[in-house]
Amino acid sequence: MMTHNLLIGGEWIDASTGETMEVVNPATEAIIALVASAGKEDVDRAVTAARRAQDGPWSKLSARDRGRLLWKVGERLLERADEIARLETLHNGKPIFESRQIEIPASAECFQYYAGWADKIQGETIPVKGNYLTYTLREPVGVVAAIVPWNFPLLLTSWKVAPALACGNTVIIKPASQTPLTAIALGQMCLDVGIPPGVVNVVTGPGSTVGRAIVEHGGIDKVAFTGDTSTGREIMRGSAATLKRITLELGGKSPNIVFPDADLDAAVRGATTGIFYGKGEVCAAGSRLLVDRSIRDEFMDKVVARTKKMVPGDPLDPKTRLGAISSRSQLERVLGYIETGKREGASLVAGGARADIGTGKGYFLQPTVFDRVEPGMTIAREEIFGPVLAAIEFADVDEAIARANDSTYGLAAAVWTRDVKKAHHVARKLQAGTVWVNTYNVYDTAAPFGGYRQSGFGREMGQHALESYTQVKTVWIDLNA
Ligand code: NDP
């Protein structure tokens, strides 16, 4: 059993509440750790520590040295990748294949990518009228809070912390209560490589109290949030009084559009990995499969055949490609959507029930496919956040675009076609922050990611993220004699 305190000002300290939270392994239902459950007072302490570090050692370090430290965090993550990947799998239930081969390396890469930016964040000189030298400085916003969900605990923490630090901010991480272990490990690694105390703080505790205290705190300058759209709304309301900067990366109901001229076998793979990677607990999951009517039967047969081959297994087994749903409550929520799909008349063609991997324990679910879904059905409109695919047909390109855009969300979308003109045409018409053509779920730290519509605003990753973590100061020098 692991036990963890709060990381504040470089020290691991007890929560002022004296309380702890249990962390459960969703694959075994066993309690694997106890972490401190912070209160409002701890948020105050973290803000004081972060501000002191911001005004002190962190702002005195050269940008290049900041970059060196970030690079070392990436190195440390790679050195400890086996152990960190195991932790990620233990608290989230995702296959070790995903944690070890994809997400921990991507987290390390994120730190090393932003290490390169640290000394390249610069202002400009502006040709103004009159005899002035006018230039801009790009300065850190100050103390940044990263509020992180449980689906990609380390990766989504890295997407926030790495650019925030590269820009010279200090950070308070509020991990999801279900999955705090890798953020805690990251906090220790930041100390180990020599990032000064107080620059990175980790405050574990319930979103309803600690998260809210962060959002409302006058000493925090920016909140970077990923999570549910309804929580995003609360964060927007809560941050209004202090006019805090916020970026929100929220839910999605992303369409995956298959035209008849596509490489259908590749599209089948894209349709299934698009929804089943990460057990479908992915904000950009391709949860709405839009298929041209003329190929629907053939295509859906292939999707179902491939889905039936995907069997949930022990997440720690390197061969497993479908792990455990992250929590009992999430499992129940997803099963509830499956019932709604059946009740509303969609045709269940694969899965639809809990799975047992032979242990009688764990929140496993069969990968599930609904065919003949109508665009108005609940399972076509709401984010299920589980391995449940809803297939909807369309008659032509215009109807495909209309159906794809018929959503309050706009996080991602994909198009499968061999026709280059059609691909570009549809990509431009789709209301989504990311459009993939003939692929799904590809990411790179250099490429911006974020939402249209109610999927949020602001961009993570790439050069674009630097804008969220800096503010521009304009300096005028009078050169008149
Ligand atoms: P939340 O959006 O509530 O949680 C994300 C993070 O926000 C967690 O760290 C959480 O803390 C924190 N938080 C919760 N409430 C507040 C608040 N009022 N102020 C500040 N921070 C807060 O997601 P849930 O874990 O509750 O999941 C609910 C549903 O959201 C899921 O079933 C899923 O469908 C969807 N979801 C979508 C995600 C996405 O990326 N699109 C990611 C995660 C969930 P704590 O963990 O302590 O509650």
Residues whose N, C-alpha, C, O or C-beta is under 5 A from the ligand:
A	BS01	NDP	I147 V148 P149 W150 K174 P175 A176 S177 Q178 G205 P206 G207 S208 G211 R212 T226 G227 D228 T231 E234 E249 L250 G251 G252 C283 E383 I384 F385
